[in-house]
């Protein structure tokens, strides 16, 4: 058998368990176990889905998953990991280091080597930049943030104490919401369910892409600035539509609220309190799903973070490195696993709805990291991880990837789904309404 997702830590087991959680939730929502709900995930397809940034291609060319100022850097007393893929994060990082915004990686590395890692991490948190000191597993588990990340279930669920909000408004041109417990039976358990997607990067988009795969109408809403990274959206935007609204503008906020008033699910990737700060009101009965880096409790609850940053802080990077030099998992497995877990929790919450308050579902990358660290089956002498090959550049090609027009992406990880109903199409081109057709054939990209 190929060493799919081979690593010191049992990444393949993590991925299998997360996808099986979606299968089980889908079977429960459909009121019966179909063949696709019961089939075991294919390890090669699963590896391609989790390492999607490595098999993704635009016009036949691979992409670089990280910007020049993202990655591991030696500090004065150890290692740190930075994240600067978005322009605003890069600017905050260069300002923090006292360097011009156009600084190159070599000069940036020389500057970071002069500064203590803990100082960099603390100052970055205050400045809204993203830096994590690379810790050992033992350091992380003993820290207040690490202890908080180890507490509670993988998927937190709860019923909100919703106050009655009166009659729900209906967005222009929208039909009424599906009755709360009237989910369809069979192979498309989320048909007719509306999902408002306010997420970016990987974990949240993977969750909403999975809901779309199960039949939901998913509308992703982004602010106009910063624009989403093109390839990143094409890699996780299958099955959805994508629109741009400025929620700080009264008109954009009103449009978003109209959409939310007729949605069944709201999925966010914002830190705690951010949605409320934007002025959005979650109506009674709506299921909310949220992914965060560090969870809702502990001293890091309000901090920014990404998969690579959580790996660095939690001890995973040192476990996956060699001779004290940090390394990384063969995929951004914390993101992908968290996304599938969140999707599973949302599907279950939808099946439990009634006419009362809504349900909240949340996951965090740090809690998923602790799950991975706790799994049995470590292999410090593991072989190099196998990476699936890209299929030939035409639609319908066999294998773990599929190509539509200019874009090659991984096939769905869930068994029984050979492809997504609609390939991803360019970011932000759709109207902010439910159920609208895309303005162009997405396969012509």
Buried (B, 14 or more C-beta within 10 A) or exposed (E): EEBBBBBBBBBBBBBBBBBBBBBBBBBBBBEEEBEBBEEEBBBBBBBBBBBBBBBBBBEEEBBEBEBBBBBBBBBEEBBBBBBBBBEEBBBBBBBBBEBEEEBEEEEBBBBBEEBBBEBBBEBBBEEBBBBBBBBEBEBBBEBEBBBBBBEBEBBBBEEBEBEEEEEBEEBEEBEEBBEBEEBBEEBBBBBBBBBBBBBBBBBBBBBBBBBBBBBBBBBBBBBEEEBBBEBBBBBBBBBBBBBBBBBEEEEBBEBBBBBBBBBBBBBBBBBBEBBEEBEBEBBBBBBBBBBBBBBBBBEBBBBBBBBBBBBBBBBBBBBBBEEEEBBBBBBBBBBBBBBBBBBBBBBBBBBEBEEEBBBBBBBBBBBBBBBBBEBEEEEEEBEEBBBBEBBEBEEEBEBBBBBBBBBBBBBBBBBBBEBBEBBBBBBBBBEBBBEBEBEEEBBEB
